[in-house]
Amino acid sequence: MAFDGLTINSIVQELQQKITSLKIDKISQAEKDEILLSLRGNSKTYKLLISASPSFPRIYLAPSYKKENPLKAPNFLMILRKYIQGGRILSVSQDSFDRVIYIDIDTFDELKEQKVRRLIIEIMGRHSNIILIDKQSNKILDAAKRIPISVSSFREVLPAITYKSPPEQEKSNPTDNIDLEDFIKLTYQKTPIYKVLYSKFSGLSPLIAKEICYRSNIDISTSATELSPIEAERLHNSFSRIMSAIKNGDFEPCIVFDKLGFTVDFSCIYLSMYDGFEIKKEDSISFICEQYYNTRDSKDRLNQKSHDIRKILKSKISTLENKIQKQSQEINETICLEDYKKDADLLTAYIYMIQKGMKNIEVDDFYDENTPKTTISLDENLTPSENIQKLYKKYNKMKSRKKELSTQISQAKEELDYLYNLELSIENISNISDLEDIIIEMQAQGIVRQNKSDAKKKKHKSEFNPMKFISDDEFEIYVGRNNNQNDYLTLKFAKSDDMWLHTKNIAGSHGIIKSKNGLISENSIKQAAIICAFYSKAKFSQSVPIDYTLKKNVKKPNGAKPGMVIYETNSTVYVTPDEELVERLRIKE
């Protein structure tokens, strides 16, 4: 992970310099595993973000942090406000290069006696935590994640229990003066050299280990036992130079972007291994962290909050797909229904030849010129007339069943298309408001049950905020994020001479190209089609068919589900989704 011990060390040094002696003015908790300390003093104000997210645990100064707080304050927040709000930061520290940060806070208790509380931030993946203790007694006051003995017999984290540090990793301090001989002894293993580096030295992540190898011009897959003396010396020199800079506090915070402008990686040292990418250096490691984690954390939180409804949708989609498959197989079995009618007709024509007790009869088949004779099975216990009626009954029953199955399959396919669109809408969400729109829609359709707590809330008002793009010919292109936006975009926002686009027989978003005096360029249609293909289930396919027609040719049938429309007189263009084009044309929010 990029948030390794070295990065934490650079953040600790930055925090020690900037927030020591500042007062904790306000504490908020927008997420169950995330707190924000608002600090002020010396004519300065800072926001310190502390997160124990299992995906992105982190700590840094976050001036642009904006999240809505829950209506009811969590218990942990109340404890923090009771014990440390109004206190002053005494120090920010880290043991060696462990991923544990200590923030000591000077406070007063209820009797106005001076107390030092310690906020402990453990950056350990899914085991990350934020723990508040009384420093003098080392007793836990509370934690963002309480760990009872039933979860961990080695280390409980509960109020009133003595705080126990995480188990120490038996690794060497990378900033110690390690000579070449000792370095070779430590790393002499058959494992790939980059893995040896981060497994033997504390604070190193795979990223830092790879950077050391890159600066040494050594392939990361090479094992230490295969290194020549010259290569071993080069590796030691690169390692020593980086660690010497770290020891002296000479950090080079940087962030790496790909050609689409998306963040790729970051570190507290310069990542020369990303030669060819855009690498930006900054003075503040907090600034780098905020740039890197803002979008990632938002997407991760949305994924967590949408997990349950995605699971429900997946289950319903699987059920419908299985139902359609079974019903289709059953319809295939009705292919013989005409044979029953044919046999019944032949028996009717030759009823005079049939006698009760016969097991079969051979008659002339006047329906098939190539087969003059056919044999028909009979029930020997039935009369000729009853045998005929039995065949007609089977025919009529099978005919009715086929009609019923066809109707059910058609309805199931419509429902499945709608669920596919919902699933795609969840993939396209960019904020909590979008997710709430989808949940409200699913509740209205009876897909998910409305909780009593949801019913008491004020009804969420959906905002019309479709994605906007500008084509190279300067035509405005709009694409819906969910079914409600698709309906509004197509049925209310678009004019009759605007162009409407949608993937052909594939779940996707509605697209609208705003016309200019009734005209729309061919290039704009192609680019809009590429965008619609990108925001569809065929995102990773090639030659995706996109239907387009004037908006006046698009109608919504009575009773149709959200996002479902019919259209006519359309044309079709085949395109391949292009993420680079989509990002270039998109108007950033």
Secondary structure, 3 states (H helix, E strand, C coil): CCCCHHHHHHHHHHHHHHCCCCEEEEEEEEECCEEEEEEEECCEEEEEEEECCCCCCEEEECCCCCCCCCCCCCHHHHHHHHHCCCCEEEEEEECCCCCEEEEEEEEECCCCCEEEEEEEEECCHHHCEEEEEECCCCEEEEECCCECCCCCCCCCECCCCECCCCCCCCCECCCCCCCHHHHHHHHCCCCEHHHHHHHHECCCCHHHHHHHHHHCCCCCCCEHHHCCHHHHHHHHHHHHHHHHHHHCCCCCCEEEECCCCCEEEEECCCCHHHCCCEEEECCCHHHHHHHHHHHHHHHHHHHHHCHHHHHHHHHHHHHHHHHHHHHHHHHHHHHHHHHHHHHHHHHHHCHHHCCCCCCEEEEECCCCCCCCEEEEECCCCCCHHHHHHHHHHHHHHHHHHHHHHHHHHHHHHHHHHHHHHHHHHHHCCCCHHHHHHHHHHHHHCCCCCCCHHHHHCCCCCCCCCCEEEECCCCCEEEECCCHHHHHHHHHHHCCCCCEEEEECCCCECCEEECCECCECCHHHHHHHHHHHHHCECCCCCCCEEEEEEEHHHEECCCCCCCCCCEECCCEEEEECCCHHHHHHHECCC
